[in-house]
Amino acid sequence: MSKTHVVKQAEHLSVIAADNGFGNFHRIWDHPNNAALAKVRNPHFLFPGDRVFIPDAKQKKEGRSTDAAHTFQAAIPRLFLRVKLLDVDGAPLKGVPCEVTVPPDNQPVAQAADGSGTVRQQVPRSRDMTGRIVALLPPKAPAAARTIEYDLLIGNLDPQTELVGQQARLGNLGYFAGYAARDVDALLWAAEEFRCDHVGKRIPTRPPIKPAPPPAEGEPPERGPDERSGIDDTALTDKLRQVHGI
């Protein structure tokens, strides 16, 4: 039976599709009832409180004889995690050897960053995933090579139009944007520094913080009002998404 699903933290459309018996999330995302949401969201970056229409799953029938064994294959797209490694100047760490640990095996997988500094690893369609990446940096002196390690909260990155998504992207790029949604001053300063570096001019005034939308009738907000807001500057948020990579 069709229904409306209210998104929770760390849920993206591949997870929601798997929970509802869909192998391909486009069967949900491309439904006309989700057209308005698709205009403002990326299916891989939903936000708590977003409402996704789940259509009825359609059964496919295949006629086969009963006196033989038959093999059926379902085309289910694979899901990948992408991590981009940059140095302190924002240049990609090309060819850096890495070890990536992700579910379900949780065993380190050795690989190297590509020419853009990106590491790509397949992950399951499940929620609340954590991982780890360890990168071996080439030495700049005769000393031994250094390693850097990052814990990965897979599926937890919020949209770049929301305050917490802006904080996370700025933080990933090396700009301190605060520890929590209440750290608005830190976010604004980080956004100004980012714009100086990537747009080439200072923000003449502080970018406005858009007001939080009210919760749906009869439902409490999934987040606090500060978290359901953000810098209301399309040029800035588009550039942030471009530089961050998603």
C-alpha positions as CSV (number, residue, x, y, z in Angstrom):
1,M,0.0,0.0,0.0
2,S,1.3,3.4,-0.9
3,K,2.3,5.7,2.0
4,T,4.3,8.9,2.9
5,H,7.6,8.4,4.7
6,V,8.9,11.1,7.0
7,V,12.7,11.1,6.7
8,K,14.9,10.6,9.8
9,Q,18.6,11.5,10.3
10,A,21.0,9.3,8.2
11,E,18.2,8.2,5.8
12,H,18.8,8.6,2.1
13,L,16.7,7.3,-0.7
14,S,18.6,4.1,-1.3
15,V,18.0,3.1,2.3
16,I,14.3,4.0,2.1
17,A,13.9,2.1,-1.2
18,A,15.5,-1.0,0.3
19,D,13.3,-0.9,3.4
20,N,10.2,-0.8,1.1
21,G,11.2,-3.6,-1.3
22,F,12.5,-1.4,-4.2
23,G,15.8,-2.4,-5.8
24,N,16.1,0.9,-7.6
25,F,15.4,4.2,-5.8
26,H,14.3,5.9,-9.0
27,R,11.0,3.9,-8.8
28,I,10.3,6.2,-5.9
29,W,12.2,9.3,-6.8
30,D,10.7,9.7,-10.3
31,H,7.1,9.3,-9.1
32,P,5.1,12.5,-9.8
33,N,4.1,12.8,-6.1
34,N,7.8,13.4,-5.3
35,A,8.4,16.0,-8.1
36,A,8.3,19.0,-5.6
37,L,10.9,17.3,-3.3
38,A,13.1,16.4,-6.3
39,K,13.4,20.1,-7.2
40,V,15.0,21.0,-3.9
41,R,16.8,17.8,-2.8
42,N,19.4,15.3,-4.0
43,P,18.1,11.7,-3.3
44,H,21.4,10.9,-1.5
45,F,21.1,14.0,0.8
46,L,17.6,14.1,2.3
47,F,16.8,16.1,5.5
48,P,14.9,15.0,8.7
49,G,11.3,16.0,8.2
50,D,11.3,15.7,4.4
51,R,8.3,13.7,3.2
52,V,8.8,11.0,0.5
53,F,5.8,9.4,-1.2
54,I,6.3,5.6,-1.4
55,P,4.2,4.1,-4.2
56,D,2.9,0.5,-4.3
57,A,5.6,-2.0,-5.4
58,K,4.6,-3.7,-8.7
59,Q,5.0,-7.4,-9.1
60,K,6.6,-8.8,-12.3
61,K,5.5,-12.2,-13.5
62,E,7.6,-14.6,-15.6
63,G,6.3,-17.8,-17.1
64,R,8.6,-20.8,-16.8
65,S,8.3,-24.6,-16.9
66,T,8.1,-26.5,-13.6
67,D,10.4,-29.4,-14.7
68,A,13.7,-27.4,-14.7
69,A,15.7,-25.0,-12.6
70,H,15.7,-21.3,-13.6
71,T,17.8,-18.4,-12.7
72,F,16.4,-14.9,-12.3
73,Q,18.5,-11.7,-12.0
74,A,17.4,-8.4,-10.7
75,A,19.2,-5.2,-11.8
76,I,20.0,-3.4,-8.5
77,P,22.3,-0.5,-8.9
78,R,25.3,-0.5,-6.6
79,L,25.8,2.2,-4.0
80,F,29.2,3.8,-3.6
81,L,30.8,6.1,-1.0
82,R,33.2,8.7,-2.4
83,V,35.8,10.5,-0.2
84,K,37.9,13.3,-1.6
85,L,41.3,13.9,0.0
86,L,42.8,17.4,-0.2
87,D,45.9,18.9,1.3
88,V,45.9,22.1,3.4
89,D,45.9,24.2,0.3
90,G,42.9,22.5,-1.2
91,A,44.9,20.5,-3.8
92,P,43.9,16.9,-4.4
93,L,46.2,14.2,-2.9
94,K,46.6,12.2,-6.1
95,G,47.6,8.6,-5.9
96,V,47.8,8.6,-2.1
97,P,47.6,5.0,-0.8
98,C,44.7,4.4,1.6
99,E,42.9,1.8,3.6
100,V,39.1,2.1,3.7
101,T,37.0,0.2,6.2
102,V,33.2,0.1,5.7
103,P,30.3,-2.3,6.4
104,P,29.4,-5.1,6.1
105,D,32.8,-6.7,6.3
106,N,34.5,-3.9,8.3
107,Q,37.9,-5.1,7.0
108,P,40.5,-2.6,5.7
109,V,40.5,-2.5,1.9
110,A,43.7,-1.1,0.3
111,Q,43.4,1.2,-2.6
112,A,44.8,4.5,-3.9
113,A,43.2,7.9,-4.5
114,D,42.6,8.7,-8.2
115,G,43.8,11.8,-10.1
116,S,41.2,14.0,-8.3
117,G,42.2,12.7,-4.9
118,T,39.0,10.6,-4.7
119,V,38.6,7.2,-3.0
120,R,35.6,5.2,-4.1
121,Q,34.2,2.2,-2.1
122,Q,31.0,0.2,-2.5
123,V,28.7,0.2,0.6
124,P,25.5,-1.6,1.5
125,R,22.1,0.0,1.4
126,S,21.7,0.3,5.1
127,R,21.4,3.0,7.8
128,D,23.6,4.1,10.7
129,M,26.8,3.1,8.9
130,T,30.2,4.1,10.2
131,G,33.5,3.6,8.5
132,R,37.1,4.7,8.6
133,I,39.8,5.9,6.1
134,V,43.5,5.9,6.7
135,A,45.7,7.7,4.2
136,L,49.5,7.5,3.9
137,L,50.9,10.9,3.1
138,P,54.2,11.2,1.2
139,P,56.9,12.6,3.4
140,K,58.1,16.2,2.6
141,A,61.3,15.6,4.4
142,P,63.6,12.6,5.1
143,A,61.3,11.7,8.1
144,A,58.9,8.8,7.9
145,A,55.7,9.2,6.0
146,R,52.7,10.5,8.1
147,T,49.3,9.0,8.2
148,I,45.9,10.7,8.6
149,E,42.8,9.0,9.8
150,Y,39.1,10.0,9.6
151,D,36.0,8.4,11.0
152,L,33.2,8.3,8.4
153,L,29.5,8.8,9.3
154,I,28.2,7.4,6.1
155,G,24.8,8.8,5.0
156,N,24.8,11.6,7.6
157,L,25.7,14.5,5.4
158,D,22.8,16.9,5.2
159,P,21.8,19.1,2.2
160,Q,24.0,22.2,1.5
161,T,20.9,24.5,1.9
162,E,20.5,23.6,5.6
163,L,22.6,25.0,8.4
164,V,24.0,21.7,9.6
165,G,24.8,20.7,6.0
166,Q,26.6,24.0,5.5
167,Q,28.6,23.5,8.7
168,A,29.6,20.0,7.8
169,R,30.8,21.0,4.3
170,L,32.8,24.0,5.5
171,G,34.3,21.9,8.3
172,N,35.3,19.1,5.8
173,L,37.0,21.8,3.7
174,G,39.0,23.1,6.7
175,Y,36.9,26.1,7.7
176,F,35.8,26.1,11.4
177,A,32.0,26.6,11.2
178,G,31.1,25.7,14.8
179,Y,30.2,22.6,16.7
180,A,26.4,22.9,16.8
181,A,23.5,24.7,15.1
182,R,23.6,27.5,17.7
183,D,27.2,28.5,16.6
184,V,25.8,30.8,14.0
185,D,28.6,33.4,14.3
186,A,31.2,30.7,13.6
187,L,29.2,29.6,10.5
188,L,29.0,33.1,9.2
189,W,32.7,33.8,9.6
190,A,33.5,30.4,8.0
191,A,31.2,31.2,5.1
192,E,32.8,34.6,4.6
193,E,36.3,33.1,4.6
194,F,35.2,30.5,2.1
195,R,33.7,33.1,-0.2
196,C,37.0,35.1,0.0
197,D,38.9,32.1,-1.1
198,H,36.6,30.8,-3.8
199,V,34.6,33.7,-5.1
200,G,37.3,36.4,-4.9
201,K,35.4,39.0,-2.9
202,R,34.3,39.6,0.6
203,I,30.7,39.4,1.6
204,P,29.7,43.1,2.1
205,T,27.2,42.1,4.8
206,R,26.5,39.0,6.7
207,P,24.4,36.5,4.7
208,P,20.9,36.2,6.1
209,I,19.9,33.1,8.0
210,K,16.6,31.9,6.5
211,P,13.8,31.1,8.9
212,A,13.0,27.5,9.7
213,P,9.9,26.1,8.0
214,P,7.0,25.1,10.3
215,P,6.5,21.4,10.9
216,A,3.7,19.6,9.2
217,E,0.3,19.8,10.9
218,G,0.1,17.4,13.8
219,E,3.8,16.5,13.7
220,P,6.6,17.7,15.9
221,P,9.7,19.1,14.1
222,E,12.4,16.5,13.5
223,R,15.1,19.1,14.3
224,G,15.3,22.2,16.3
225,P,14.3,25.5,14.6
226,D,18.0,26.6,14.2
227,E,19.0,23.4,12.5
228,R,16.2,23.7,9.9
229,S,17.6,27.0,8.6
230,G,20.8,28.1,7.0
231,I,22.6,30.8,4.9
232,D,20.1,32.1,2.3
233,D,22.7,32.8,-0.4
234,T,22.2,30.7,-3.5
235,A,25.5,31.7,-5.1
236,L,27.4,30.8,-2.0
237,T,25.7,27.5,-1.4
238,D,26.1,26.5,-5.0
239,K,29.8,27.2,-4.9
240,L,30.1,25.3,-1.6
241,R,28.5,22.3,-3.2
242,Q,30.8,22.6,-6.2
243,V,34.0,22.9,-4.2
244,H,33.0,20.2,-1.7
245,G,32.0,17.9,-4.6
246,I,28.4,17.2,-3.6
